[in-house]
């Protein structure tokens, strides 16, 4: 018997023991919340392999509607006691009794926050995903603006994919611990990564790796990741060979008016060079870079606190372009983002081909006139 055989046998027995409790994937229109209630909790971890690097993460997870009790989640800005109260997430709600849920890790933008895209995280959890979003230590808003101790670019570019792999390790280990809250809830072979801007780089790096010693960036791909959804990705660091190595399903989501990570070349290069099939691309016509984050909600909280609009514009990049008069409606951008990312991961992590109907150019032409949608399939 090989050295791997006992581990494989134990894994088989483990899956068999819980198979009777594994729920059949629930189908729901991805254009809105799914059939589950949403729980939320905070996860504080340290990575001993990297000098006890500390990471605080948000975790969203499905809860059964009849058992979702507790207080609404408060996303804390960590200054002036300001924050956002979730319209759907319940703090520390009991987790669903459905087992073996796919895991999605979300990576925030440069100098961002772990709760920057909470509507999408909550939507994904309501459709049956466990979602983890780390605050990338050294590259958060507090590091960049609060303490001024932000990591150099190359350090952050190396740390971010390592953070994601560490959290995949952590959540899978918790899923195999009978005493843990997430016991048997995270499927070890159904893992996806998404992220915005610098987080889009992170999502690509999990599949492509990065071989740029000239920039001081060396990242190995994580073979456990089975699908990626980079959003307005900062893809310039990848050379052609890196991108040509991506072999898992990819969904690129971008905004036509993005001046931070412009569609050309940040979306067009991965779209042209990544050989994975199927691959999908959706450009939201009229939206900009920050339509994929919760900056309008953050700005409104600051306004309610009495911060003048001019100061909000200095504190919140892209405020007028995203939230000002005449801007693309933030609610519509939020809906489109949640719709497509949910449909993509339901198709490729749940392997539910019913969602393929939403990932077609004909569907976008008929139902999403504000989206320029493309798809690449393997030759017949």
Buried (B, 14 or more C-beta within 10 A) or exposed (E): EEEEEEEEEEEEEBBEEBEEEBBEBBBBEBBEBBEBBBBBBEBEBEBEEBEEBEBEBBBBBBBBEEEBEBEEBBBEBBEEEBBBEBEBBBBBBBBBEBBBBBBBBBBBBBBBBBBBBBBBBBBBBBBBBBBBBBBBBBBBBBBBEEEEEBBEBBBBBBBBBBBBBBBBBBBBEBBBEEEBBBBBBBBBEBBBBBBBBBBBBBBBBBBBBBBBEEEEBEBEBBEBBBBBBBBBBBBEBBBEEBBBBBEBBBBBBBBBBBEBBBBEEBBBBBBEBBEBEBBBBBBBEBBBBBBBBBBBBBBBBBBEEEBEBEEBBEBBBBBBBBBEEEBBEBEBBBBBBBBBBBBBBBBBBBEBEEBBEBBEBEBBEEEBEBBBBEBBEEEE
